Amino acid sequence: MMSTQRLHSLDFFRGVSVLFLIPLHCMMMYASAETWNDSNLGFIMKWIERGSPSFMVAMGISFVFSKRQSFKALLIRGIKIVGIGYLLNTFKFIIPMLLGFFPENLIVAHGLNPEHLMDNSIHFLLLGDILQLAGVSLIIMSFCVPIFKNKYVILAVALSIVLSTRTVSGIRLGIGGVDYMLDLLWGNQYNVYFPVFPWMGFILLGRFVGELYKENKTNIPFFFQKVLLLSATTIVIGASLCYYNYDYHFGDYYHLGPGGMLLLLGVNTSFIYFSHFISKIILNTNLFQFLVYASKNVTIIYFLQWVVIDWGMGLFGFATMNQQGVLMIIPIYSFFVFALLTVFDKVFRNKSSSLTENLATQ
């Protein structure tokens, strides 16, 4: 049974992560290269992007308090989330492509020929993103139920994934479908943005932190001492490795090396500490209630915001906007996404729960 304080901290932590999705993804899809590289907004968004793993850490923490942790429950939930990932690809890519309002320069940016509809459709349908990561991670965890009873085994596996990621990165066998499955595990190309190696490390570290909380929930200060020690240790080691060889450890954000992973693990884990205190300050405010609402609807918000943003490229194009243009559309898109969420709540909430399951449920 979770304590009230844990719910407050986690909802704040995850709610803030969710709210940054729309600004970040608007920037990624609409900002020109000059806006990314030369504007103040681009500078800020690059830092926010580095905070994206907090979403995965929160997923791991949430997992600890889920009642559905049997092999069968995890396997089914993992398959469902992978399916939602490909359903999202269908909505955000395939439908606008078939309807003729998909930006050609986005197709070219992926190294494809706009004339080859079938090849392009297959490529975009199979793109691996965070939902594929979450689903595959749950499937893997379903087979690890017996050994994940011990929190230090979870920590050891997380660190093993982090430290071995460069060793296995990009391994393929030259067999089409098999190679795609291997890419989901440890690919080093941009057909998969969040391969299991190294990104599952964030989920498992979050799970380790959740286990620490369960053991120390009657002594919150002691729990946060452990969190800060873990955070500080990984930051120091990760930053040192990145300083020693930045290109190897942090040169490619989506396919990080051990140093980059440890650095971001430490930074994002430290957010748990700050969430605890900030959530207490704003506990009785409308802002906190809104963050709780966002936290409870994380998966459907993720789904809706990508569809809205990608369909909007039919109107605004891909990578065309300056800083003022991006700043203008962020509040408009945010309002539209939450308006759609309200409609979804009223029309579908009682009919189907498939899309409303969190990436790792409470």
TORTI-803263 format. One line per field, with one value per residue (C-alpha): residue in three letters; residue number from 1; x, y, z. Coordinates in nm, 3 decimals. Layout:
! residues N
zami <- (ala;...)
zavo <- (NUM;...)
X <- (X;...)
Y <- (Y;...)
Z <- (Z;...)
This chain:
! residues 362
zami <- (met;met;ser;thr;gln;arg;leu;his;ser;leu;asp;phe;phe;arg;gly;val;ser;val;leu;phe;leu;ile;pro;leu;his;cys;met;met;met;tyr;ala;ser;ala;glu;thr;trp;asn;asp;ser;asn;leu;gly;phe;ile;met;lys;trp;ile;glu;arg;gly;ser;pro;ser;phe;met;val;ala;met;gly;ile;ser;phe;val;phe;ser;lys;arg;gln;ser;phe;lys;ala;leu;leu;ile;arg;gly;ile;lys;ile;val;gly;ile;gly;tyr;leu;leu;asn;thr;phe;lys;phe;ile;ile;pro;met;leu;leu;gly;phe;phe;pro;glu;asn;leu;ile;val;ala;his;gly;leu;asn;pro;glu;his;leu;met;asp;asn;ser;ile;his;phe;leu;leu;leu;gly;asp;ile;leu;gln;leu;ala;gly;val;ser;leu;ile;ile;met;ser;phe;cys;val;pro;ile;phe;lys;asn;lys;tyr;val;ile;leu;ala;val;ala;leu;ser;ile;val;leu;ser;thr;arg;thr;val;ser;gly;ile;arg;leu;gly;ile;gly;gly;val;asp;tyr;met;leu;asp;leu;leu;trp;gly;asn;gln;tyr;asn;val;tyr;phe;pro;val;phe;pro;trp;met;gly;phe;ile;leu;leu;gly;arg;phe;val;gly;glu;leu;tyr;lys;glu;asn;lys;thr;asn;ile;pro;phe;phe;phe;gln;lys;val;leu;leu;leu;ser;ala;thr;thr;ile;val;ile;gly;ala;ser;leu;cys;tyr;tyr;asn;tyr;asp;tyr;his;phe;gly;asp;tyr;tyr;his;leu;gly;pro;gly;gly;met;leu;leu;leu;leu;gly;val;asn;thr;ser;phe;ile;tyr;phe;ser;his;phe;ile;ser;lys;ile;ile;leu;asn;thr;asn;leu;phe;gln;phe;leu;val;tyr;ala;ser;lys;asn;val;thr;ile;ile;tyr;phe;leu;gln;trp;val;val;ile;asp;trp;gly;met;gly;leu;phe;gly;phe;ala;thr;met;asn;gln;gln;gly;val;leu;met;ile;ile;pro;ile;tyr;ser;phe;phe;val;phe;ala;leu;leu;thr;val;phe;asp;lys;val;phe;arg;asn;lys;ser;ser;ser;leu;thr;glu;asn;leu;ala;thr;gln)
zavo <- (1;2;3;4;5;6;7;8;9;10;11;12;13;14;15;16;17;18;19;20;21;22;23;24;25;26;27;28;29;30;31;32;33;34;35;36;37;38;39;40;41;42;43;44;45;46;47;48;49;50;51;52;53;54;55;56;57;58;59;60;61;62;63;64;65;66;67;68;69;70;71;72;73;74;75;76;77;78;79;80;81;82;83;84;85;86;87;88;89;90;91;92;93;94;95;96;97;98;99;100;101;102;103;104;105;106;107;108;109;110;111;112;113;114;115;116;117;118;119;120;121;122;123;124;125;126;127;128;129;130;131;132;133;134;135;136;137;138;139;140;141;142;143;144;145;146;147;148;149;150;151;152;153;154;155;156;157;158;159;160;161;162;163;164;165;166;167;168;169;170;171;172;173;174;175;176;177;178;179;180;181;182;183;184;185;186;187;188;189;190;191;192;193;194;195;196;197;198;199;200;201;202;203;204;205;206;207;208;209;210;211;212;213;214;215;216;217;218;219;220;221;222;223;224;225;226;227;228;229;230;231;232;233;234;235;236;237;238;239;240;241;242;243;244;245;246;247;248;249;250;251;252;253;254;255;256;257;258;259;260;261;262;263;264;265;266;267;268;269;270;271;272;273;274;275;276;277;278;279;280;281;282;283;284;285;286;287;288;289;290;291;292;293;294;295;296;297;298;299;300;301;302;303;304;305;306;307;308;309;310;311;312;313;314;315;316;317;318;319;320;321;322;323;324;325;326;327;328;329;330;331;332;333;334;335;336;337;338;339;340;341;342;343;344;345;346;347;348;349;350;351;352;353;354;355;356;357;358;359;360;361;362)
X <- (0.000;0.146;0.170;0.008;0.344;0.473;0.174;0.226;0.594;0.550;0.255;0.450;0.759;0.568;0.320;0.598;0.766;0.441;0.390;0.730;0.640;0.438;0.689;0.977;0.807;0.680;1.040;1.163;0.914;0.866;1.188;1.435;1.797;1.887;1.622;1.757;2.119;2.114;1.810;1.757;1.458;1.675;1.925;1.649;1.487;1.817;1.839;1.476;1.543;1.817;1.549;1.333;1.470;1.284;0.976;1.140;1.261;0.904;0.784;1.016;0.910;0.542;0.604;0.706;0.361;0.162;-0.040;0.005;0.356;0.306;0.468;0.136;0.025;0.357;0.377;0.024;0.075;0.406;0.248;-0.039;0.196;0.406;0.080;-0.018;0.323;0.261;-0.095;0.050;0.289;-0.011;-0.196;0.097;0.270;0.078;-0.264;-0.127;0.105;-0.186;-0.400;-0.124;-0.032;0.288;0.591;0.825;1.128;1.065;1.075;1.400;1.541;1.501;1.706;1.405;1.263;0.920;0.819;0.837;0.514;0.533;0.893;0.823;0.511;0.698;0.985;0.764;0.530;0.823;0.997;1.085;1.006;0.938;0.624;0.818;1.088;0.831;0.654;0.970;1.107;0.792;0.816;1.177;1.081;0.807;1.075;1.280;1.009;1.187;1.525;1.390;1.271;1.599;1.650;2.026;1.975;1.763;2.040;2.304;2.103;2.045;2.417;2.502;2.276;2.435;2.794;2.757;2.556;2.850;2.966;2.642;2.535;2.448;2.490;2.291;2.276;2.183;1.832;1.560;1.300;1.558;1.771;1.472;1.417;1.786;1.758;1.481;1.723;2.045;2.024;2.253;2.054;1.754;1.491;1.482;1.521;1.508;1.666;1.654;2.033;2.084;1.742;1.594;1.860;1.653;1.342;1.526;1.699;1.358;1.239;1.539;1.453;1.093;1.215;1.431;1.124;0.920;1.190;1.234;0.891;0.879;1.207;1.180;1.500;1.703;1.545;1.645;1.998;2.024;1.874;2.115;2.411;2.309;2.256;2.585;2.785;2.648;2.685;3.052;3.139;2.933;3.064;3.422;3.377;3.212;3.497;3.747;3.578;3.266;3.204;3.205;2.995;2.759;2.807;2.479;2.198;1.968;2.245;2.441;2.754;2.803;2.924;2.631;2.387;2.534;2.538;2.174;2.075;2.221;2.070;1.722;1.729;1.806;1.471;1.300;1.452;1.332;0.988;0.937;0.977;0.807;0.502;0.457;0.466;0.204;0.001;-0.328;-0.313;-0.488;-0.146;-0.083;-0.426;-0.350;-0.016;-0.197;-0.441;-0.153;0.027;-0.276;-0.327;0.034;-0.013;-0.313;-0.152;0.160;-0.052;-0.268;0.012;0.210;-0.092;-0.178;0.180;0.247;-0.084;-0.016;0.289;0.045;-0.032;0.299;0.554;0.852;1.148;1.040;0.972;1.173;1.166;0.857;0.663;0.736;0.649;0.319;0.204;0.307;0.014;-0.229;-0.129;-0.126;-0.482;-0.593;-0.437;-0.603;-0.934;-0.913;-0.825;-1.140;-1.349;-1.178;-1.259;-1.626;-1.677;-1.442;-1.327;-1.596;-1.580;-1.215;-0.906;-0.655;-0.514;-0.542;-0.306;0.006;0.337;0.384;0.061;0.007)
Y <- (0.000;0.337;0.621;0.953;1.127;0.888;0.959;1.334;1.318;1.076;1.262;1.588;1.420;1.250;1.534;1.785;1.538;1.504;1.881;1.926;1.684;1.926;2.215;1.978;1.791;2.116;2.233;1.905;1.899;2.268;2.454;2.524;2.420;2.782;2.801;2.485;2.594;2.971;3.075;3.098;2.866;2.610;2.626;2.571;2.287;2.102;2.098;1.991;1.708;1.585;1.566;1.328;1.024;1.145;1.007;0.662;0.685;0.768;0.469;0.243;0.386;0.343;-0.018;-0.107;-0.017;-0.194;-0.495;-0.661;-0.805;-1.168;-1.309;-1.321;-0.971;-0.811;-0.999;-0.899;-0.537;-0.520;-0.655;-0.407;-0.111;-0.222;-0.243;0.108;0.225;0.098;0.227;0.569;0.541;0.465;0.775;1.017;0.900;0.660;0.831;1.177;1.012;0.834;1.148;1.351;1.606;1.450;1.683;1.563;1.717;1.495;1.192;1.319;1.385;1.013;0.935;0.819;0.897;1.072;0.879;0.539;0.530;0.165;0.182;0.507;0.366;0.061;0.274;0.514;0.242;0.055;0.352;0.262;0.525;0.536;0.319;0.041;0.080;0.062;-0.240;-0.438;-0.354;-0.491;-0.807;-0.853;-0.787;-1.050;-1.314;-1.173;-1.190;-1.463;-1.284;-0.929;-0.999;-0.851;-0.478;-0.518;-0.763;-0.495;-0.239;-0.480;-0.550;-0.175;-0.104;-0.401;-0.261;0.082;-0.039;-0.291;-0.072;0.025;-0.337;-0.465;-0.145;-0.201;-0.580;-0.733;-1.074;-0.963;-1.111;-0.850;-0.913;-1.040;-0.731;-0.509;-0.695;-0.654;-0.284;-0.256;-0.408;-0.222;-0.050;0.243;0.388;0.618;0.358;0.312;0.618;0.446;0.098;-0.115;-0.083;0.166;0.321;0.039;0.130;0.434;0.223;-0.030;0.240;0.393;0.051;0.025;0.366;0.252;-0.055;0.169;0.374;0.069;-0.031;0.318;0.482;0.524;0.716;0.957;1.157;0.834;0.736;1.068;1.035;0.713;0.876;1.170;0.937;0.734;1.053;1.213;0.895;0.844;1.215;1.221;0.899;0.987;1.343;1.220;0.968;1.229;1.470;1.198;1.105;1.309;1.168;0.808;0.865;1.148;1.224;1.066;1.143;0.865;0.605;0.707;0.548;0.449;0.791;0.976;0.730;0.753;1.132;1.155;0.884;1.091;1.419;1.275;1.079;1.402;1.536;1.288;1.471;1.811;1.675;1.570;1.924;2.113;1.886;1.968;2.342;2.334;2.043;2.231;2.435;2.399;2.359;2.042;1.903;1.970;1.786;1.492;1.490;1.492;1.218;0.990;1.036;1.012;0.756;0.915;1.261;1.121;0.965;1.273;1.530;1.338;1.304;1.675;1.787;1.559;1.633;2.002;1.969;1.943;2.308;2.447;2.212;2.039;2.232;2.572;2.796;3.059;3.103;3.327;3.078;2.787;2.994;3.087;2.732;2.571;2.715;2.657;2.293;2.243;2.372;2.156;1.839;1.884;1.972;1.643;1.465;1.608;1.479;1.141;1.128;1.194;0.969;0.675;0.651;0.405;0.200;0.114;0.134;0.018;0.360;0.497;0.250;0.425;0.311;0.139;0.152;0.251)
Z <- (0.000;-0.099;0.144;0.068;0.056;-0.205;-0.425;-0.397;-0.484;-0.772;-0.922;-0.914;-1.061;-1.341;-1.399;-1.463;-1.700;-1.896;-1.927;-2.087;-2.367;-2.578;-2.576;-2.644;-2.927;-3.085;-3.087;-3.233;-3.520;-3.602;-3.519;-3.796;-3.753;-3.681;-3.408;-3.248;-3.260;-3.219;-3.014;-2.640;-2.676;-2.850;-2.563;-2.306;-2.499;-2.533;-2.155;-2.123;-2.366;-2.132;-1.863;-2.066;-1.878;-1.568;-1.744;-1.749;-1.389;-1.282;-1.482;-1.288;-0.951;-1.041;-1.135;-0.779;-0.649;-0.919;-0.807;-1.146;-1.129;-1.227;-1.539;-1.725;-1.622;-1.719;-2.049;-2.151;-2.044;-2.232;-2.552;-2.519;-2.481;-2.779;-2.977;-2.867;-2.987;-3.339;-3.331;-3.249;-3.545;-3.764;-3.648;-3.645;-3.964;-4.186;-4.191;-4.284;-4.537;-4.706;-4.695;-4.860;-4.594;-4.464;-4.510;-4.782;-4.612;-4.307;-4.536;-4.688;-4.339;-4.273;-4.584;-4.786;-5.129;-5.115;-5.428;-5.255;-5.054;-4.949;-4.827;-4.645;-4.480;-4.353;-4.222;-4.027;-3.901;-3.747;-3.586;-3.228;-2.965;-2.592;-2.606;-2.776;-2.510;-2.230;-2.377;-2.455;-2.108;-1.944;-2.155;-2.044;-1.681;-1.707;-1.763;-1.475;-1.208;-1.004;-0.993;-0.946;-0.592;-0.465;-0.521;-0.559;-0.844;-1.012;-0.956;-1.088;-1.405;-1.457;-1.428;-1.650;-1.923;-1.886;-1.885;-2.170;-2.407;-2.628;-2.648;-2.798;-2.976;-3.341;-3.348;-3.636;-3.803;-4.155;-4.132;-4.194;-3.923;-3.675;-3.725;-3.645;-3.317;-3.238;-3.316;-3.056;-2.808;-2.890;-3.229;-3.308;-3.598;-3.610;-3.685;-3.305;-3.085;-2.746;-2.763;-2.449;-2.423;-2.265;-2.191;-1.986;-1.733;-1.634;-1.581;-1.367;-1.165;-1.099;-0.987;-0.753;-0.603;-0.559;-0.369;-0.150;-0.071;0.026;0.272;0.419;0.395;0.772;0.759;0.466;0.548;0.542;0.211;0.053;0.189;-0.011;-0.320;-0.300;-0.248;-0.554;-0.754;-0.654;-0.720;-1.071;-1.156;-1.053;-1.235;-1.543;-1.570;-1.536;-1.816;-2.039;-1.974;-2.061;-2.392;-2.469;-2.817;-2.694;-2.382;-2.480;-2.847;-2.960;-2.713;-2.833;-2.822;-2.514;-2.379;-2.013;-1.900;-2.053;-1.905;-1.555;-1.571;-1.677;-1.432;-1.150;-1.263;-1.317;-0.993;-0.805;-0.932;-0.699;-0.402;-0.521;-0.611;-0.250;-0.118;-0.400;-0.387;-0.019;-0.093;-0.370;-0.232;-0.188;-0.508;-0.843;-1.003;-0.807;-0.896;-1.261;-1.230;-1.070;-1.361;-1.611;-1.418;-1.417;-1.793;-1.904;-2.182;-2.352;-2.328;-2.490;-2.764;-2.830;-2.830;-3.090;-3.319;-3.285;-3.342;-3.638;-3.809;-3.760;-3.984;-4.272;-4.203;-4.077;-4.233;-4.076;-3.930;-4.064;-3.764;-3.583;-3.207;-3.211;-3.422;-3.189;-2.882;-3.044;-3.116;-2.784;-2.577;-2.866;-2.900;-2.522;-2.495;-2.787;-2.642;-2.303;-2.471;-2.661;-2.336;-2.175;-2.465;-2.441;-2.070;-2.130;-2.432;-2.391;-2.030;-1.925;-2.245;-2.280;-2.062;-2.322;-2.404;-2.053;-1.889;-1.768;-1.911;-1.578;-1.382;-1.024)
